[in-house]
Amino acid sequence: MKEEKIIKIPSGYLMLFVLFTLIVTIIFGITRANPFIIVPAIIVLITVIPGFIIVAPNTSKVLLLFGKYIGTVTQNGFYWANPFYKKRSISLRASNFDSERVKVNDKLGNPIMISTILVWRVKDTFKAAFDVDNYENFVRVQSDAAVRKLASLYPYDNFADDGHEEEITLRASVNEVSEALEKELSERLSMAGIEVLEARIGYLAYAQEIANAMLKRQQATAIVAARHKIVEGAVSMVEMALHELSKKEIVELDEERKAAMVSNLMVILCSDKEVAPVLNTGTLNH
């Protein structure tokens, strides 16, 4: 048998009544000092007690009889079964696992620190109990392996000077990376009967040895992008100024004066510091 088998077993309340009856019988035998009543009652009592099973909500009991899988009880309640059954409890509740931060290399070879948050639960009690040695430890080890593999498939971030654009990155593409991680973990944990409810990156950062250098690189990239926008806006403003001056015939400028005006306006608009104006009180030529 390689699959989970859900079974129903008798309620334990009838056998609980039998248990009380045996206790009364033993007391009666003691008062009568009759070993023929006491000894059989004690033997039956000892045999009956191990058969009681309590199944709490969202838990299960896997039953074995001398190494043979009998079935799994998943419905909560109070039951009684064969006293020789070996019972193993397996929780069906959702569990949360936050992995340790591990150092791995991303697709571009940069060392990063990464961890994963996994929400999982047991879906197949047979696989969880018998196909792996310890399903909880199996989840931990496979989660670590999956996040290491995921980190090697994508770069941490995009940079303009890389020469190419990556569509998916660990930092920016949260949904895509989470879907890839969830798929990878589902494939790895299916053999243990584990269902992955949610998987996502819990921590992501550059390793300490390159963190400062990469921060400077990010800042430089941001500055270049900002300057690019400033230049675009400055060119548009200079073009508009020249067009309005020409349209309204406020002043006529030759090519040399236009070049000087463009130069001055570009310096004023693109400078990252305040510009001190210089007033010309003479003519345009002085």
Buried (B, 14 or more C-beta within 10 A) or exposed (E): EEEBEEEEBEEBEEBBEBBEEBEEBBEEBEEEEEEEBBEBBBEBBEEBEBBBBEBEEEBBBBBBEEEEBBBBBBEEBEBBBEEEBEBBEBBBEEBEBEBEBBEBBBBEEBBBBBBBBBBBBBBBBBBBBBBBEEBBEBBBEBBBEBBBBBBEEBBBBBBEEEEEEBEBBBBBBEEBBBEBBBBBBBEBBBEBBBBBEBBBBBBBBBBEEEBEEBEEBEEEBEEEEEEEEBEEEBBEBBEEEBEEBEEEEEEEBEEEEBEEBBEBBBEBBEEEEEEEEEEEEEEEEE
